[in-house]
Amino acid sequence: MSRVHDMGGRFGDGAVIPDLPDAPVFEKDWHARTLAITLAAGALGQWNLDISRHARERLAPKDYSRLSYYEKWIAALADLLVEKGVVTREELRAGHAEGGSPLAERKLLAANVGAVLAKGGPVDRAGTAPKFKMSDNVRTIHPAANRFVAGGHTRLPSYASGQTGEVRAFHGCHIFPDAHAHGRGEDPRPIYAVAFPAQALWGPSADPRDEVILDLWEPYLEPAHG
Amino acid sequence: MPHDHAHDPDHAHAVLPSEPALRVKALETLLTEKGLVDPAALDEIIDTYQDKIGPKNGAKVIARAWTDPAFKAALLADGTAAVSEMGFYGRQGEHVTVVENTPEVHNMVVCTLCSCYPWPLLGIPPAWYKSDAYRARAVREPRAVLAEFGVTLLPTQKVRVWDSTAEMRYLVLPMRPEGTEGMSAAELAPLVSRDAMVGTGIARGPKP
């Protein structure tokens, strides 16, 4: 079932506070540092983006709600570093290294930063032919949950689970996060943009003309009849 | 002036780093000692997203689309190829889709599950985009959220919210403001705000 990060449609969060026009990119120096350390640690190649997202999502709900955005990043990074054996719990506690690391040769160097960021990490892959075509009606699986691992990573939000929508675009085959976050390989699957009427999701309070579009992998979808 | 206690006697704590700042510093020290992180590389990453990559990139794309119909057609047909040609491909912008606002449709982008955002075009997302309130409410009551941003929709516009659940990154092509006829792409780009490209703003004409 869902985790705390799956908050689309939730009540109780109050107003959105737009920033001031001259707000800095990073409000605090440590925000910038956290982003940079996270990217640099990712470059060591011990996890992928889906594992990294899942590490934030599986912070305890109490922590997820209590921690600020970049605190979540640093907390999840520390978890990953220990889980993957990059640093030990003792080193983390002491704040000092007990020895070097065999991964040091993979260290991201300043001279390579530009090239690494420019290269990106495309997720489109060769894969199976799509089962659905444009304008098909599809129904999303219910509940929204990883079908491989209980409590595992998935990208079908709860609010769009068990809903009927219309296929608006086919994006080819992309790496399937539900597999990729759990050491099950890239497992590329067809992915579609699917449109849901706002009133189907939220009831009559929504404007009857409005809609929400999500990018959804084929395993999240079943044919909808009638 | 962090050490100038004389002017700020009641806020002695302000000279100390906040607790998360200490934790981040400790982690950086540890990873640096282990030879896993190069502090100069961290500086370079920060410099990139603080000064080099930001909404000015996206604004150049939009201004060009407003003034070059062939480019606009190419941009809407294959966003990734069109922005790559302008040099705006990269991390968190590997798969780009551009969606066009018209008198019939207003587009708005959110990531309810985390904070997905087209970095090479808009830089690092602002705090409100990453906030629980925006993530929770943009899909359920986009019109109320737009009102909080001071956006007034045309009575003819439906709202289409894009929840970035995958690696597709969305850029909104705002409507070109009235009173900008004859302006060049270079003159138009400063009129394209970041929020207009997320769909929580609209592009406004030059101030009279």
Interface residues (C-beta under 8 A of the other chain):
Chain A: H5 D6 M7 G8 G9 R10 F11 G12 D13 G14 A15 V16 I17 P18 D19 A23 P24 V25 F26 E27 K28 D29 W30 A32 R33 T34 L35 A36 I37 L39 A40 A41 L44 R53 R56 E57 S68 Y69 Y70 E71 I74 L77 A78 L81 V86 V87 E91 L92 G95 H96 A97 G99 G100 S101 L103 A104 K107 L108 L109 A110 N112 V113 G114 V116 L117 A118 K119 G120 G121 P122 V123 D124 R155 L156 P157 Y159 A160 A169 H171 H174 I175 P177 I191 A193 A195 A198 L201 W202 S205 A206 D207 R209 D210 E211 V212 I213 L214 D215 L216 W217
Chain B: P17 S18 P20 A21 R23 V24 K25 A26 L27 E28 T29 L30 L31 E33 K34 G35 L36 V37 D38 A40 A41 L42 D43 E44 I45 I46 T48 Y49 Q50 I53 G54 Y89 G90 R91 Q92 G93 E94 H95 T97 V110 T112 L113 C114 S115 P120 G123 I124 P126 A127 W128 K130 S131 D132 A133 Y134 R135 A136 R137 V139 R140 E141 P142 R143 V145 E148 F149 K158 V159 R160 V161 W162 D163 S164 T165 A166 E167 M168 D195 T200
